[in-house]
Amino acid sequence: MNPLTDVFFAFNQYIDALIIDPFANMYRMGVPEDVQISVANVLHNASEPVIFVE
C-alpha cells in the first residue's frame, strides 16, 4: 500500500478505538431500543431525496 494510505488507516483506527467505539457502546447500552429505532428511522428518512410536489 501507499505509505500515506497507511498513515490515514492508522489514524482512523486510533480515532475509532479512542472515540467512536466507546461512544457506540455507551449508546447501545444506555439508550432504550425504542429510541434507537426512532433515531435510525429519522436518519434513514433524512437520507432520502426530498421531492416537492407543486
C-alpha positions as CSV (number, residue, x, y, z in Angstrom):
1,M,0.0,0.0,0.0
2,N,0.8,3.6,-0.3
3,P,2.6,5.0,2.8
4,L,0.1,7.9,3.0
5,T,-2.8,5.3,3.0
6,D,-1.1,3.5,5.9
7,V,-0.9,6.7,7.9
8,F,-4.6,7.5,7.3
9,F,-5.6,3.9,8.1
10,A,-3.6,4.0,11.4
11,F,-5.2,7.4,12.3
12,N,-8.7,6.1,11.6
13,Q,-8.1,3.0,13.7
14,Y,-6.8,5.2,16.5
15,I,-9.8,7.5,16.4
16,D,-12.2,4.5,16.2
17,A,-10.6,2.9,19.3
18,L,-10.4,6.1,21.2
19,I,-13.7,7.9,20.5
20,I,-16.1,6.0,18.2
21,D,-16.1,2.6,19.7
22,P,-16.7,3.8,23.4
23,F,-19.4,6.2,22.2
24,A,-21.2,3.4,20.2
25,N,-21.0,1.0,23.2
26,M,-22.5,3.7,25.6
27,Y,-25.2,4.4,23.1
28,R,-26.1,0.7,22.7
29,M,-26.1,0.1,26.5
30,G,-27.6,3.4,27.7
31,V,-30.3,4.2,25.1
32,P,-33.5,2.3,25.1
33,E,-34.1,0.2,22.0
34,D,-37.3,2.1,21.0
35,V,-35.3,5.3,21.0
36,Q,-32.5,3.7,18.9
37,I,-35.1,2.6,16.4
38,S,-36.6,6.1,16.2
39,V,-33.1,7.6,15.7
40,A,-32.4,5.1,13.0
41,N,-35.7,5.9,11.3
42,V,-35.0,9.7,11.4
43,L,-31.5,9.2,9.9
44,H,-32.9,6.9,7.2
45,N,-35.6,9.4,6.3
46,A,-33.1,12.3,6.2
47,S,-31.0,10.4,3.7
48,E,-33.9,10.1,1.3
49,P,-34.2,12.6,-1.6
50,V,-36.6,15.4,-1.0
51,I,-39.3,15.8,-3.6
52,F,-41.7,18.8,-3.7
53,V,-45.0,18.4,-5.4
54,E,-46.4,21.5,-6.9
